[in-house]
């Protein structure tokens, strides 16, 4: 018999929290599909199949979870109770606490990860990671490795070359998710943070395969559980610190620079292929340029150059119809 619970959270946060709670109770996600105003899930546990769905209101700030399983199931009731508590105590739940800015520890060696392009309509999503020991960390500090958002594009490109020269190929990793691949992944997951987790996890795993290391610092992009779930065999054995403003750490700052450099180079190439300069960010200027491109190259061209789940796409397509 179906039962439901409502809780107040942004849709992307709601998805992370819901999946984390289900996993904690032993439910393993087997399938996900997009439905009207939400997402449908199939879970397995002890040979049983449980169906559930998340529904969002138009503002994206209120969520209803509907379960098709036995309303008396203690595990499902535990999930429902935890979700209901998020609305009862919105300022003090554990997920909000996990977004507090944490102190950066002093470590003999560690990996830092960061991304670029997640807030830009045009271009890829790029995730990068850097391994440092004390010697390398000091050298990167002397180079001026700092949060890429504080640098000009020209400085980021130059610093990236210097960082790569210092590190050598085995101590950094860059993964680029081009617009077409990004759109495919978003269509399947419906959640940016799950794509980010996939990218960060693979960067971490690749670096761990070449460097012996027990610590990772990641610039936090969502609930902590989403990245922990994405980590594979090697990554599950490390000490993972996720914190906002992670670029305070030198390795994370260096990773942000490498990610931004790859993003900028990809934007230049996509601009050349498009025949128009692609603009960074998600401003009205970006929307105007997207409309110009759609009129010149056809709306299907946006799939090759843009993150189509942005509201920008919807407005551009409406303008074309008008």
C-alpha positions in Angstrom: 0.0 0.0 0.0 1.5 3.4 -1.0 2.2 6.1 1.5 3.9 9.5 1.2 5.8 12.1 3.1 6.4 15.8 2.3 9.6 17.7 3.1 11.0 21.1 2.2 14.3 21.0 0.3 15.7 22.1 -3.1 15.1 19.4 -5.6 18.8 18.5 -6.1 19.4 18.4 -2.3 16.2 16.3 -1.9 17.5 13.7 -4.3 20.8 13.3 -2.5 19.2 13.2 0.9 16.6 10.7 -0.2 19.1 8.3 -1.9 21.4 8.5 1.1 18.6 7.7 3.5 17.5 4.7 1.4 21.0 3.4 1.1 21.5 3.7 4.9 18.5 1.4 5.4 19.9 -1.2 2.9 17.9 -0.2 -0.2 20.0 -0.4 -3.4 19.1 1.8 -6.3 18.4 -0.4 -9.4 16.6 2.0 -11.8 15.7 5.6 -12.2 13.5 7.3 -14.8 12.2 10.8 -15.3 8.5 11.3 -14.7 6.3 14.4 -14.8 7.4 16.8 -12.0 9.9 14.4 -10.6 11.8 11.1 -10.8 10.8 7.5 -10.3 13.1 4.9 -8.6 13.2 1.1 -8.2 15.2 -0.3 -5.2 16.2 -3.8 -4.2 16.6 -5.1 -0.7 16.8 -8.7 0.5 15.1 -10.0 -2.7 12.3 -7.4 -2.5 11.5 -4.8 -5.1 10.5 -1.4 -3.7 9.3 1.4 -5.9 9.4 5.1 -4.9 9.1 8.5 -6.5 10.1 12.1 -5.7 7.8 14.9 -6.9 8.8 18.6 -6.9 6.6 21.7 -7.0 7.1 24.4 -9.6 9.4 26.4 -7.3 11.6 23.3 -6.8 11.7 24.0 -3.1 9.1 21.4 -1.8 9.3 17.7 -2.3 7.0 14.7 -1.8 8.4 11.2 -1.5 5.9 8.4 -2.4 6.6 4.8 -1.5 4.8 1.8 -3.0 6.0 -0.6 -0.3 4.4 -1.8 2.9 3.6 1.2 5.1 4.5 -0.8 8.1 8.0 -1.6 6.9 10.4 -0.3 9.7 13.1 0.6 7.2 10.8 2.6 5.0 9.3 4.3 8.0 12.8 5.2 9.2 13.4 6.9 5.8 10.1 8.7 5.9 10.7 9.9 9.5 14.1 11.2 8.6 12.7 13.1 5.6 9.8 14.5 7.6 12.2 15.8 10.2 14.0 17.9 7.6 10.9 20.1 7.4 10.3 20.0 11.2 13.9 21.3 11.9 15.1 22.9 8.6 17.9 24.8 10.3 19.6 22.0 12.3 19.5 18.9 10.2 22.7 16.9 9.6 23.0 17.9 5.9 23.0 21.6 6.7 25.7 21.0 9.3 27.9 19.2 6.8 28.1 22.3 4.6 29.9 24.3 7.3 33.4 25.5 6.3 36.0 23.1 7.8 39.6 23.8 8.8 42.2 22.6 6.2 44.5 20.1 7.9 48.3 20.0 7.5 49.1 16.7 5.8 52.3 15.1 4.5 50.6 14.3 1.3 47.1 14.5 -0.2 45.0 14.9 -3.3 42.9 18.0 -3.9 40.0 18.2 -6.4 37.8 20.9 -7.9 35.8 21.6 -11.0 35.1 24.3 -13.6 32.1 25.0 -15.9 29.2 23.9 -13.7 27.7 27.4 -13.6 28.4 28.2 -17.3 25.7 27.5 -19.8 28.2 27.0 -22.7 31.1 24.6 -22.6 32.0 21.4 -20.8 32.1 20.4 -17.2 35.8 19.9 -16.2 37.0 18.1 -13.0 40.6 18.1 -12.0 42.8 16.7 -9.2 46.3 17.3 -8.0 48.5 15.2 -5.8 51.0 17.0 -3.5 53.5 16.2 -0.8 55.0 18.8 1.4 57.7 19.7 -1.2 55.3 20.1 -4.1 52.8 22.0 -2.0 55.5 24.6 -1.1 56.5 24.9 -4.7 52.9 25.5 -5.8 52.5 28.1 -3.2 55.5 29.9 -4.5 54.1 29.8 -8.0 51.0 31.6 -6.7 48.5 28.7 -6.9 45.2 30.2 -5.6 41.5 29.9 -6.4 41.1 30.2 -10.2 38.1 32.5 -9.8 40.5 35.2 -8.4 42.7 35.0 -11.6 42.3 36.3 -15.1 41.9 33.8 -17.9 45.4 34.6 -19.1 46.9 34.0 -15.7 45.0 30.7 -15.2 46.4 29.4 -18.6 49.9 30.4 -17.7 49.7 29.0 -14.1 48.3 25.8 -15.4 51.4 25.2 -17.6 53.7 26.0 -14.7 51.7 23.6 -12.4 51.9 20.8 -14.9 55.6 21.3 -15.3 56.2 21.1 -11.6 53.9 18.1 -11.0 54.8 15.9 -13.9 52.1 13.8 -15.7 51.5 11.3 -12.9 50.5 13.8 -10.2 47.5 15.5 -11.9 44.4 14.4 -13.6 41.8 16.2 -15.7 38.5 14.8 -16.8 36.4 16.8 -19.3 32.7 16.0 -19.8 31.8 17.7 -23.1 28.3 19.2 -23.6 26.8 16.3 -25.5 28.0 13.7 -23.0 27.0 16.0 -20.1 23.4 16.3 -21.6 23.2 12.5 -21.9 24.3 12.1 -18.3 21.9 14.7 -17.0 19.0 13.2 -18.9 19.8 9.9 -17.1 20.5 11.2 -13.6 18.5 14.5 -13.5 21.0 15.8 -11.0 24.1 17.9 -11.5 25.7 16.8 -8.2 25.6 13.1 -9.2 27.5 14.1 -12.4 30.0 16.0 -10.3 30.4 13.1 -8.0 31.1 10.7 -10.9 33.8 13.1 -12.2 35.5 13.8 -8.8 35.4 10.0 -8.0 37.2 9.1 -11.2 39.8 11.8 -10.8 40.5 10.5 -7.3 40.6 6.9 -8.4 43.0 7.6 -11.3 45.4 9.6 -9.1 45.3 6.9 -6.4 46.3 4.3 -9.1 49.5 6.3 -9.6 50.2 7.8 -6.2 50.2 6.3 -2.7 48.0 8.6 -0.6 45.5 8.4 2.2 43.9 11.8 2.2 41.7 13.7 -0.2 40.3 17.3 0.1 37.5 18.2 -2.2 35.7 21.5 -2.8 32.2 20.6 -1.5 29.4 20.7 -4.1 26.5 18.9 -2.4 25.7 16.6 0.5 28.8 14.6 1.5 27.2 11.2 0.9 26.9 11.8 -2.9 30.6 11.7 -3.4 31.2 8.9 -0.9 28.7 6.8 -2.8 30.5 7.4 -6.1 33.9 6.4 -4.9 35.2 3.0 -6.0 37.5 0.4 -4.4 40.6 2.6 -3.9 38.7 5.7 -3.0 36.7 4.1 -0.3 39.8 3.5 1.8 40.9 7.2 2.0 40.1 9.9 4.5 37.9 12.3 2.5 37.4 15.9 3.6 34.7 17.9 1.8 34.3 21.6 2.6 33.0 24.8 1.0 35.8 27.2 0.0 38.1 24.2 -0.5 40.4 26.3 -2.6 42.0 27.5 0.6 44.0 24.3 0.2 46.9 24.6 -2.2 46.2 21.3 -4.0 42.5 22.2 -4.5 43.5 25.6 -5.7 45.9 24.1 -8.2 43.2 21.7 -9.3 40.8 24.6 -9.9 43.4 26.2 -12.1 43.9 23.1 -14.2 40.1 22.6 -14.5 39.6 26.2 -15.6 42.4 26.1 -18.2 40.8 23.0 -19.8 37.4 24.7 -19.7 38.8 27.9 -21.4 40.6 25.8 -24.1 37.4 23.9 -24.8 35.4 27.1 -25.1 37.9 28.4 -27.7 37.5 25.3 -29.7 33.7 25.2 -29.5 33.6 28.9 -30.4 35.6 28.2 -33.6 33.4 25.2 -34.5 30.2 27.3 -33.9 31.4 30.4 -35.8 30.6 32.7 -32.9 32.3 33.4 -29.6 30.7 31.5 -26.7 30.3 33.7 -23.6 31.1 32.4 -20.1 28.5 32.4 -17.4 24.7 32.3 -17.6 23.8 36.0 -18.0 21.3 37.7 -20.4 24.3 38.2 -22.8 24.7 34.4 -22.8 21.0 33.9 -23.5 21.2 36.4 -26.4 24.2 34.7 -27.9 22.5 31.3 -27.6 19.5 32.6 -29.5 21.7 34.0 -32.2 23.5 30.6 -32.5 20.2 28.7 -32.6 18.9 30.9 -35.4 22.1 30.6 -37.3 23.0 26.9 -36.8 19.6 25.5 -35.7 18.4 24.7 -32.1 19.9 21.2 -32.3 23.4 22.9 -32.2 22.8 23.8 -28.5 23.2 20.1 -27.6 26.8 20.3 -28.9 27.8 23.4 -27.0 25.5 24.0 -24.0 24.2 22.4 -20.8 20.6 22.1 -22.0 18.9 21.7 -18.6 19.6 25.4 -17.8 16.5 27.5 -18.0 18.3 29.4 -20.7 17.4 26.7 -23.2 13.7 26.9 -22.5 13.7 30.6 -23.0 15.7 30.4 -26.2 13.3 27.8 -27.7 10.3 29.9 -26.8 11.9 32.9 -28.5 12.4 30.8 -31.6 8.7 29.8 -31.6 7.7 33.4 -31.3 
